């Protein structure tokens, strides 16, 4: 399917906050998904939809977290098109459930062409591959290592494993914030080596657009904070905020 509009969203971190805050984030996201379904807007998720996620395939265990959101995405995936879901460092321990929900799952990065423009889409915690030289830190490699995950799940059953992951996710989420320079530098290096028009990611929770001579780097910020996302249409790529009540996008100016 060809789309006239495309959105890119990351760092929702469902499950990270008190119940009322989580419910508000979920409802705003569900409203956004319904709007995209109605208007036929392509959805791209660039990681950390969930603050913690761990499936235990051998035990048939799937977290109950965000069921209403996943139901809304499943409806969109079946009736419009599979949403791209590039897993982040908080929700990469999926072993089939997201795919069963109809997502187009990517654990690394995605090179995508829309019209005449070339996009690099990733979460921002690094990638693994020769095409894009952005190596993951050793700790992030460990978290994505299947042997490590298998050992972890043999030691900790689902309830204890999820509890430990929730606690750890809270710590790493706080550490990710407020330092844009590492990803800015990495984007500049990637532009120097690859023919790209746009680089889009999240991870550090700081929404911004950085312009380099080859192209633009957009960080989506954190949806949980200001409801920021990127919108690409015939006006180009812009950083916007989702306003759930009037159901529209407004420019993001860096303020609340």
C-alpha positions in Angstrom: 0.0 0.0 0.0 1.2 3.5 -0.8 0.8 6.1 1.9 0.6 9.9 1.7 1.5 10.3 5.4 3.8 8.4 7.7 4.4 8.8 11.4 7.4 7.7 13.5 7.0 7.2 17.2 9.3 5.9 20.0 9.8 5.7 23.8 6.2 5.3 25.0 7.4 3.2 27.9 4.1 1.7 28.8 4.1 0.3 32.3 6.7 2.8 33.7 4.4 5.1 35.5 1.6 5.2 38.1 -1.8 3.8 37.0 -3.4 7.2 36.1 -0.4 8.3 34.1 -0.2 5.0 32.3 -3.9 5.1 31.5 -3.6 8.6 30.0 -0.6 7.6 27.8 -2.4 4.4 26.7 -5.6 6.3 25.8 -3.8 9.0 23.8 -1.9 6.3 21.9 -5.0 4.3 21.2 -6.7 7.5 19.9 -3.6 8.0 17.6 -3.8 4.5 16.3 -7.5 4.9 15.5 -6.8 8.2 13.8 -4.1 6.6 11.7 -6.4 3.8 10.7 -9.2 6.2 9.7 -6.8 8.5 7.7 -4.7 5.7 6.3 -1.4 6.9 7.9 1.6 4.5 8.0 2.9 3.8 11.5 6.5 3.2 12.4 7.5 2.4 16.0 11.2 2.9 16.8 11.5 1.1 20.0 10.6 1.1 23.7 6.8 0.9 23.2 7.0 -0.9 26.6 9.1 -0.1 29.6 9.7 -3.8 30.1 8.7 -6.8 28.1 9.7 -10.4 28.4 8.0 -13.4 26.8 8.7 -16.9 28.2 8.0 -19.0 25.1 8.7 -22.3 26.7 6.2 -21.6 29.5 3.7 -19.9 27.1 3.9 -16.7 29.1 3.2 -13.3 27.6 3.0 -10.1 29.7 -0.4 -8.6 30.3 1.0 -5.2 29.9 -0.6 -2.8 27.3 -3.2 -5.3 26.1 -5.6 -2.6 24.9 -2.8 -0.9 23.0 -1.8 -4.2 21.4 -5.4 -4.9 20.5 -5.6 -1.5 18.7 -2.4 -2.1 16.9 -3.6 -5.6 15.8 -6.7 -4.1 14.4 -4.6 -1.5 12.5 -2.1 -4.1 11.3 -4.9 -6.3 9.9 -7.1 -3.6 8.4 -4.5 -1.1 7.1 -0.9 -2.5 6.9 1.6 -4.1 9.4 3.1 -1.3 11.5 6.9 -1.5 11.6 8.1 -2.2 15.1 11.9 -1.8 15.6 12.4 -3.2 19.1 14.3 -1.1 21.7 16.5 -1.9 24.6 13.4 -2.2 26.9 11.2 -4.4 24.7 13.5 -6.6 22.6 12.8 -9.8 24.5 9.9 -10.8 22.3 9.8 -14.3 20.8 6.8 -14.2 18.5 3.9 -12.4 20.2 4.4 -9.1 18.5 4.6 -10.9 15.1 1.4 -12.8 16.0 -0.2 -9.4 16.6 0.6 -8.5 13.0 3.6 -6.2 13.4 6.5 -6.1 10.9 9.2 -6.8 13.5 12.8 -5.6 13.2 15.4 -6.1 16.0 18.1 -4.0 14.5 17.5 -1.2 12.0 15.6 -0.6 8.8 16.7 1.2 5.6 13.5 2.5 4.0 12.8 4.5 0.9 9.7 6.7 0.8 9.3 8.4 -2.6 12.8 9.6 -3.5 14.0 9.9 0.1 16.2 7.4 1.9 15.6 6.9 5.7 17.6 5.1 8.3 15.3 4.0 11.1 16.6 2.7 14.4 16.0 2.9 18.1 19.3 4.5 19.0 21.0 2.0 21.3 23.2 0.9 18.5 22.9 -1.5 15.6 24.6 -4.6 14.5 25.6 -4.9 10.9 28.2 -4.0 8.3 25.8 -1.7 6.4 25.6 0.8 9.2 28.6 1.3 11.4 26.9 2.0 14.7 28.1 -0.8 17.1 26.1 -1.5 20.3 27.8 -1.1 23.6 28.8 -4.4 25.2 26.1 -4.3 27.8 23.4 -3.8 25.1 24.8 -6.7 23.2 24.6 -8.8 26.3 20.9 -7.9 26.8 20.1 -9.0 23.2 22.2 -12.2 23.4 19.9 -15.3 23.1 22.1 -17.4 25.3 22.0 -14.7 28.1 18.2 -14.5 27.7 17.8 -18.3 27.9 20.0 -18.5 31.0 18.1 -15.6 32.6 14.8 -17.3 32.0 16.0 -20.7 33.4 17.1 -19.0 36.6 14.1 -16.7 37.1 10.5 -17.8 36.4 8.1 -15.3 34.8 6.9 -13.4 37.8 10.4 -12.9 39.3 11.9 -12.3 35.8 9.4 -9.6 35.0 9.8 -7.9 38.4 13.6 -7.8 38.0 13.3 -6.4 34.5 10.8 -3.8 35.7 13.2 -2.6 38.3 16.2 -2.6 36.0 14.2 -0.8 33.2 13.4 2.0 35.6 17.1 2.6 36.3 18.2 2.5 32.6 15.3 4.7 31.5 16.5 7.5 33.9 20.0 7.1 32.6 19.0 7.5 29.0 17.7 11.1 29.4 19.0 14.5 28.6 22.3 13.9 26.8 21.8 14.5 23.1 25.4 14.7 22.1 26.4 11.0 21.6 23.6 10.4 19.2 24.2 13.7 17.4 27.8 12.8 16.8 26.8 9.3 15.7 24.3 10.7 13.2 26.9 13.0 11.7 29.3 10.0 11.3 26.6 7.9 9.6 25.8 10.7 7.2 29.4 11.0 6.2 29.5 7.3 5.2 26.1 6.6 3.8 23.7 8.1 1.2 20.8 9.1 3.4 18.3 11.9 3.5 17.0 11.3 7.0 18.1 9.5 10.2 15.3 8.9 12.7 15.6 7.4 16.2 14.7 7.8 19.8 16.4 6.4 22.9 17.7 9.5 24.6 14.3 11.1 25.1 15.4 14.6 23.8 13.2 15.7 20.8 15.1 17.6 18.2 16.1 18.1 14.6 19.7 18.4 13.7 20.6 19.4 10.2 23.8 18.3 8.5 25.0 18.9 5.0 23.8 15.5 3.6 20.5 15.4 5.5 18.5 15.8 8.7 18.7 13.8 12.0 15.4 13.7 13.9 15.2 12.4 17.5 11.6 11.6 18.4 11.9 12.3 22.1 9.6 10.4 24.4 5.9 10.0 23.6 5.2 9.6 27.2 6.5 13.1 27.9 5.2 15.6 25.3 3.4 13.1 22.9 6.1 14.0 20.3 6.5 12.1 17.0 7.7 12.7 13.5 5.2 13.2 10.6 6.3 12.8 7.0 4.1 14.0 4.2 4.2 16.3 1.1 5.4 19.1 3.4 8.5 17.1 4.4 9.5 15.6 7.7 8.5 17.5 10.8 8.6 17.0 14.6 5.1 17.4 15.9 2.9 16.7 19.0 -0.2 14.5 19.0 -3.2 16.2 20.5 -5.7 13.5 21.3 -8.7 15.6 22.2 -9.0 17.5 18.8 -7.3 14.6 17.0 -4.6 16.5 15.2 -0.9 17.2 15.0 0.6 20.5 16.0 4.3 21.7 15.5 6.6 20.9 18.4 8.4 24.0 19.5 10.3 22.6 22.4 7.8 23.7 25.0 5.0 21.8 26.8 
